[in-house]
Amino acid sequence: MDSIKAVYIHIPFCKQICHYCNFVKYFYMENKADDYIEALIHEIDCTVIGYNVHVDTIYMGGGTPTALNIQQLKKLFNFLGRKFNLESCKEFTIEINPGDIDHEKAQLLSSYGVNRVSFGVQVMDDDMLRKIGRMHCVKDVYETVDLLTKNDFRNISLDLIYALPNQTVEHFEKTLQDALQFGLPHYSTYALQIEPKTVFFHKQNKGQLQRPPEDAEVEMYRILQHEMKKRGIRQYEISNFAKPGYESKHNLTYWNNDYYYGFGAGAHGYIPGKRTSNSKPLGTYMRAAKEEGSAIDEIEEITKKDQIEEELFLQLRKTSGIDKKMFEQKYGVSLEQLYEKELQDLLEQGLLRLIDGKYRLTDRGMLLGDQVFSKFLMLQSAGDKIIQLES
């Protein structure tokens, strides 16, 4: 599939399970990880035909990829170095946690062409880190940034979570200032979401979770936008900020609604006409990947209606918005033909603006993104127009 130029690889192992995380993850065990890598290599090898294949981006997420030991990492990267042309890969990202990478691992990553590191700091406060189930402490963050820079990593992204239990606006502002003093080129900052089957989900159901009020969460987001802008770190997506040229190329694949492979337990992929998801249970995934060369357990056929809805949700997440002319060229119908009333309502409510032929979220629209996106769930009238286009 020559049109697929992005690869996501999921490593589901963690040394500790965070209280808010609902990603596919398992406690690290060396023998399980050995088996997993065998299965993962077989899945990739059976799906991507040939060797030295060109891709634009590779993103290795988790879990915590660097929970793997050095031998496991070498085995996986040796394979990836044969399967893909890593020299021509524009962006190769790996997720790490503060304190779980040493000089040897950093050198290994660099030697195989990893040129972007995303690390999950979440909050710059030892007590709150402990309360959300993180293993690291603030000191580890400083040491990790120092280690990465000494190993010539320049494209570093730092993750923060705000609106944490019992977090005040003042507390978030301090953690943000502490994170910004590193002067990194990319920051991803997310409001806490309470996801099913997490520790926080169970605590909330028992009335044991005290979340900040909504107006405090809104104020945190406004402070975030203001402080980033003041430092020349441009917001390019609802939750992502970067110095010019350091926007995540791989994540833009998702927001541009482009195709990508998804490998590993629970990984999602998007190939022409289909969205795929792999088996989540570790044993089920490894058995299928080893025996069949594929662990896909769900395939969703993407109709033109689905594609248009997804295009709007994803493109509007970006501050650049959605281009009217490009949309019409791609789908053979104008946005206004499909959503005239919805667009007009959102413009009047101050949630959208139309600038240079592009619909973009306003600052208020970013705060109320879900409300905006729900307007574009295909109405019957719009759906009828698309059916006519497809027939």
C-alpha positions as CSV (number, residue, x, y, z in Angstrom):
1,M,0.0,0.0,0.0
2,D,2.2,2.8,-1.3
3,S,-0.2,5.5,-0.1
4,I,0.6,4.6,3.6
5,K,3.6,6.6,4.8
6,A,3.1,6.5,8.6
7,V,3.6,3.7,11.1
8,Y,2.4,3.4,14.7
9,I,4.0,0.7,16.9
10,H,2.5,-0.1,20.3
11,I,4.6,-1.3,23.1
12,P,2.1,-2.1,25.9
13,F,4.5,-2.7,28.9
14,C,4.9,-0.4,31.9
15,K,6.7,-0.6,35.2
16,Q,3.7,0.9,36.9
17,I,0.1,1.6,35.8
18,C,-1.0,5.2,36.2
19,H,-4.3,6.0,37.7
20,Y,-5.7,7.8,34.7
21,C,-4.5,5.6,31.9
22,N,-6.8,3.5,29.7
23,F,-4.4,2.6,27.0
24,V,-3.6,-1.0,26.3
25,K,-0.9,-1.7,28.9
26,Y,0.5,-4.6,31.0
27,F,3.1,-4.8,33.8
28,Y,6.5,-5.5,32.2
29,M,7.8,-9.1,32.4
30,E,10.9,-10.0,30.5
31,N,9.7,-13.3,29.1
32,K,6.4,-11.8,28.0
33,A,8.2,-8.9,26.4
34,D,10.5,-11.3,24.5
35,D,7.4,-13.2,23.1
36,Y,5.7,-9.9,22.3
37,I,8.6,-8.6,20.2
38,E,8.7,-11.9,18.2
39,A,4.9,-11.5,17.5
40,L,5.2,-7.8,16.7
41,I,8.1,-8.4,14.2
42,H,6.1,-11.1,12.5
43,E,3.0,-8.9,12.2
44,I,4.9,-6.0,10.7
45,D,6.9,-8.3,8.4
46,C,3.7,-10.0,7.0
47,T,1.9,-6.7,6.6
48,V,4.5,-4.5,5.0
49,I,5.9,-6.3,2.0
50,G,9.6,-5.9,1.2
51,Y,12.5,-4.3,2.9
52,N,14.1,-0.9,3.1
53,V,10.5,0.5,2.7
54,H,10.1,4.3,2.7
55,V,7.9,5.8,5.3
56,D,7.7,9.4,6.4
57,T,7.0,8.9,10.1
58,I,7.3,6.2,12.7
59,Y,5.8,6.6,16.2
60,M,6.5,4.1,19.0
61,G,4.1,4.6,21.8
62,G,2.7,2.7,24.8
63,G,2.7,1.8,27.5
64,T,6.3,2.7,27.8
65,P,8.6,1.5,24.9
66,T,11.7,2.1,27.0
67,A,10.4,-0.3,29.6
68,L,12.0,-2.9,27.3
69,N,15.5,-3.9,28.2
70,I,18.5,-3.1,26.0
71,Q,18.6,-6.5,24.2
72,Q,14.9,-6.3,23.4
73,L,15.2,-2.8,22.1
74,K,18.2,-3.9,19.9
75,K,16.3,-6.8,18.5
76,L,13.3,-4.6,17.6
77,F,15.3,-1.8,16.2
78,N,17.5,-4.1,14.2
79,F,14.4,-5.4,12.5
80,L,13.0,-1.9,11.9
81,G,16.3,-0.9,10.4
82,R,16.0,-3.6,7.8
83,K,12.2,-3.3,7.2
84,F,12.1,0.5,6.8
85,N,14.5,3.0,5.3
86,L,15.2,4.9,8.6
87,E,17.6,7.3,6.9
88,S,14.8,8.8,4.8
89,C,12.2,8.7,7.6
90,K,11.5,12.3,8.4
91,E,10.4,11.8,12.0
92,F,10.9,8.8,14.3
93,T,9.3,9.3,17.7
94,I,9.5,7.2,20.8
95,E,7.7,7.8,24.1
96,I,9.6,7.6,27.3
97,N,9.1,8.3,31.0
98,P,11.4,10.4,33.1
99,G,13.9,8.3,34.8
100,D,13.5,5.1,32.7
101,I,16.2,5.9,30.1
102,D,19.9,5.8,30.6
103,H,22.9,6.8,28.5
104,E,23.1,3.3,26.8
105,K,19.4,3.4,25.8
106,A,19.7,7.0,24.6
107,Q,22.7,6.1,22.4
108,L,20.9,3.1,21.0
109,L,17.8,5.2,20.0
110,S,20.0,7.8,18.4
111,S,22.0,5.2,16.4
112,Y,18.8,3.9,14.8
113,G,17.5,7.2,13.7
114,V,15.1,8.1,16.5
115,N,15.0,11.9,16.2
116,R,12.1,12.9,18.4
117,V,11.3,12.0,22.0
118,S,8.0,12.5,23.7
119,F,8.1,12.1,27.5
120,G,5.3,12.1,30.0
121,V,5.9,14.5,32.8
122,Q,2.2,15.2,33.6
123,V,2.9,17.5,36.6
124,M,5.9,19.1,38.2
125,D,5.0,18.2,41.8
126,D,6.3,15.0,43.7
127,D,3.2,14.7,45.9
128,M,0.8,14.9,43.0
129,L,2.9,12.6,40.9
130,R,2.5,10.0,43.6
131,K,-1.2,10.5,43.9
132,I,-1.8,10.0,40.1
133,G,0.3,6.8,40.2
134,R,3.5,8.0,38.5
135,M,6.8,6.4,39.4
136,H,9.1,9.3,38.6
137,C,9.8,12.4,40.6
138,V,10.6,16.0,39.5
139,K,14.3,15.4,39.8
140,D,14.0,12.7,37.2
141,V,12.5,15.2,34.7
142,Y,15.6,17.5,35.0
143,E,18.0,14.5,34.7
144,T,16.1,13.2,31.7
145,V,16.2,16.5,29.8
146,D,19.9,16.8,30.6
147,L,20.5,13.2,29.4
148,L,18.6,13.8,26.1
149,T,20.3,17.0,25.3
150,K,23.8,15.5,26.0
151,N,22.9,12.8,23.5
152,D,22.0,15.4,20.9
153,F,18.2,15.0,21.0
154,R,16.8,18.4,20.0
155,N,13.2,17.5,19.1
156,I,11.8,16.9,22.5
157,S,8.1,17.0,23.5
158,L,6.9,17.2,27.1
159,D,3.4,16.1,28.1
160,L,1.4,17.7,30.9
161,I,-2.0,16.9,32.3
162,Y,-4.2,19.6,33.9
163,A,-7.4,19.7,35.9
164,L,-6.0,16.9,38.1
165,P,-7.8,15.9,41.3
166,N,-7.5,18.8,43.9
167,Q,-5.4,20.9,41.5
168,T,-5.8,24.6,41.7
169,V,-5.3,27.2,39.0
170,E,-2.2,28.4,40.9
171,H,-0.8,24.9,41.1
172,F,-1.2,24.4,37.4
173,E,0.4,27.7,36.6
174,K,3.5,26.8,38.7
175,T,3.8,23.4,37.0
176,L,3.5,25.0,33.6
177,Q,6.2,27.6,34.4
178,D,8.5,24.9,35.7
179,A,8.0,22.9,32.5
180,L,8.4,25.9,30.2
181,Q,11.8,26.8,31.7
182,F,13.3,23.9,29.9
183,G,12.7,25.8,26.6
184,L,11.7,22.7,24.7
185,P,10.3,22.9,21.2
186,H,7.1,21.0,21.8
187,Y,4.5,20.7,24.5
188,S,1.4,18.5,24.6
189,T,-1.1,19.5,27.4
190,Y,-4.3,17.7,28.1
191,A,-7.2,18.1,30.5
192,L,-7.7,15.0,32.6
193,Q,-10.3,12.7,31.2
194,I,-11.8,10.1,33.5
195,E,-11.7,6.9,31.4
196,P,-13.5,3.6,32.2
197,K,-11.6,0.8,34.0
198,T,-9.0,3.2,35.4
199,V,-8.3,3.8,39.1
200,F,-9.7,7.3,38.8
201,F,-12.9,6.0,37.3
202,H,-13.5,3.7,40.2
203,K,-12.6,6.4,42.7
204,Q,-15.0,8.8,41.0
205,N,-17.8,6.2,41.2
206,K,-17.2,6.0,44.9
207,G,-17.3,9.7,45.3
208,Q,-13.6,9.8,46.3
209,L,-12.3,12.0,43.5
210,Q,-12.3,15.8,43.9
211,R,-11.9,17.4,40.5
212,P,-11.4,21.1,40.0
213,P,-14.6,23.1,39.0
214,E,-15.2,23.7,35.4
215,D,-14.4,27.4,35.5
216,A,-11.0,26.5,37.0
217,E,-10.3,24.1,34.1
218,V,-11.2,26.8,31.7
219,E,-8.9,29.3,33.4
220,M,-6.0,26.7,33.3
221,Y,-6.5,26.4,29.5
222,R,-6.5,30.1,29.0
223,I,-3.3,30.4,31.0
224,L,-1.8,27.7,28.9
225,Q,-2.6,29.4,25.7
226,H,-1.4,32.8,27.0
227,E,1.9,31.5,28.3
228,M,2.7,29.5,25.2
229,K,1.9,32.5,22.9
230,K,4.1,34.8,25.1
231,R,7.1,32.5,24.5
232,G,6.5,32.1,20.7
233,I,5.4,28.5,21.1
234,R,2.5,28.3,18.6
235,Q,-0.7,26.4,19.2
236,Y,-1.3,24.3,16.1
237,E,-3.9,21.9,17.6
238,I,-6.3,22.0,20.5
239,S,-3.8,20.4,22.9
240,N,-0.5,20.8,21.1
241,F,2.0,23.7,21.0
242,A,5.3,23.9,19.1
243,K,8.1,26.3,18.0
244,P,7.9,26.7,14.2
245,G,9.1,23.6,12.4
246,Y,8.6,21.3,15.4
247,E,5.0,20.3,14.9
248,S,4.5,16.6,15.2
249,K,4.5,15.2,11.7
250,H,3.1,11.9,12.8
251,N,0.3,13.3,14.8
252,L,-0.6,15.6,11.8
253,T,-1.2,12.3,9.9
254,Y,-4.1,11.7,12.2
255,W,-5.5,15.2,12.2
256,N,-5.2,15.4,8.4
257,N,-7.2,12.2,8.2
258,D,-4.3,10.4,6.3
259,Y,-3.6,6.7,6.2
260,Y,-1.3,4.9,8.7
261,Y,-0.4,1.4,9.8
262,G,-1.1,0.3,13.4
263,F,1.0,-2.5,14.9
264,G,0.9,-4.1,18.3
265,A,-1.7,-5.1,20.9
266,G,-4.8,-2.8,20.7
267,A,-3.2,-0.7,17.9
268,H,-5.5,1.1,15.5
269,G,-4.8,1.6,11.8
270,Y,-6.4,3.5,8.9
271,I,-5.9,2.0,5.5
272,P,-7.8,2.9,2.3
273,G,-11.5,2.4,3.0
274,K,-11.1,0.8,6.4
275,R,-10.2,1.5,10.0
276,T,-8.7,-1.4,11.8
277,S,-8.1,-2.3,15.5
278,N,-5.9,-5.2,16.8
279,S,-6.8,-7.6,19.6
280,K,-6.1,-6.1,23.0
281,P,-5.5,-9.1,25.3
282,L,-1.7,-9.9,25.2
283,G,-2.1,-13.6,24.7
284,T,-4.7,-13.2,22.0
285,Y,-2.7,-10.6,20.1
286,M,0.6,-12.7,20.3
287,R,-1.1,-15.9,19.2
288,A,-2.8,-14.2,16.2
289,A,0.3,-12.2,15.1
290,K,2.6,-15.3,15.3
291,E,0.2,-17.7,13.6
292,E,-1.6,-15.5,11.1
293,G,0.7,-12.5,10.7
294,S,-2.2,-10.2,11.6
295,A,-4.0,-9.5,14.9
296,I,-6.8,-7.4,13.5
297,D,-10.1,-8.2,15.3
298,E,-12.2,-5.3,14.1
299,I,-12.6,-3.7,10.7
300,E,-14.8,-0.7,10.1
301,E,-15.7,0.1,6.5
302,I,-15.4,3.8,6.0
303,T,-18.1,5.3,3.8
304,K,-18.0,8.8,2.3
305,K,-20.3,9.9,5.1
306,D,-17.9,8.6,7.7
307,Q,-14.9,10.1,6.0
308,I,-16.5,13.5,5.8
309,E,-17.5,13.5,9.5
310,E,-14.0,12.4,10.5
311,E,-12.5,15.0,8.2
312,L,-14.4,17.8,10.0
313,F,-13.7,16.5,13.5
314,L,-10.0,16.0,12.9
315,Q,-9.2,19.0,10.7
316,L,-11.0,21.4,13.0
317,R,-8.7,20.3,15.9
318,K,-5.9,22.1,14.1
319,T,-5.7,25.9,14.4
320,S,-5.2,26.0,10.7
321,G,-8.8,24.7,10.4
322,I,-10.4,23.2,7.3
323,D,-10.0,24.7,3.8
324,K,-13.3,25.1,2.0
325,K,-11.7,24.8,-1.5
326,M,-9.7,21.7,-0.6
327,F,-12.7,20.0,1.0
328,E,-14.8,20.6,-2.2
329,Q,-12.0,19.3,-4.4
330,K,-11.7,16.2,-2.3
331,Y,-15.4,15.3,-1.9
332,G,-17.1,17.0,-4.8
333,V,-19.5,19.0,-2.6
334,S,-19.1,22.2,-0.6
335,L,-19.2,22.4,3.1
336,E,-22.0,24.9,2.9
337,Q,-24.1,22.5,0.8
338,L,-23.9,19.9,3.6
339,Y,-23.9,22.1,6.7
340,E,-25.1,25.5,5.8
341,K,-27.3,26.0,9.0
342,E,-24.8,24.3,11.4
343,L,-21.9,26.5,10.1
344,Q,-24.0,29.7,10.3
345,D,-25.1,28.8,13.9
346,L,-21.5,28.2,15.0
347,L,-20.3,31.4,13.4
348,E,-23.1,33.4,15.2
349,Q,-22.3,31.7,18.5
350,G,-18.6,32.7,18.2
351,L,-17.4,29.1,18.1
352,L,-16.2,29.2,14.5
353,R,-14.7,31.9,12.3
354,L,-14.1,32.0,8.6
355,I,-10.8,33.5,7.6
356,D,-9.1,33.2,4.1
357,G,-11.5,30.5,3.0
358,K,-10.9,28.4,6.1
359,Y,-13.2,27.5,8.9
360,R,-11.3,27.6,12.2
361,L,-12.3,27.2,15.9
362,T,-12.2,30.4,18.0
363,D,-10.5,30.3,21.4
364,R,-14.0,29.7,22.9
365,G,-14.6,27.0,20.2
366,M,-11.5,25.2,21.4
367,L,-12.8,25.1,24.9
368,L,-16.1,23.7,23.7
369,G,-14.7,21.5,20.9
370,D,-16.9,18.5,21.6
371,Q,-20.0,20.7,21.3
372,V,-18.8,22.0,18.0
373,F,-17.9,18.6,16.6
374,S,-21.2,17.1,17.6
375,K,-22.9,19.6,15.1
376,F,-21.2,17.8,12.2
377,L,-22.5,14.3,13.0
378,M,-24.2,13.7,9.7
379,L,-27.8,14.9,9.7
380,Q,-30.3,13.0,7.5
381,S,-30.5,15.9,5.0
382,A,-26.7,16.0,4.6
383,G,-26.5,12.2,4.5
384,D,-29.0,12.2,1.7
385,K,-26.8,14.6,-0.3
386,I,-23.8,12.3,0.2
387,I,-25.8,9.2,-0.8
388,Q,-26.7,11.0,-4.1
389,L,-23.0,11.8,-4.6
390,E,-22.0,8.1,-4.1
391,S,-24.8,6.8,-6.4
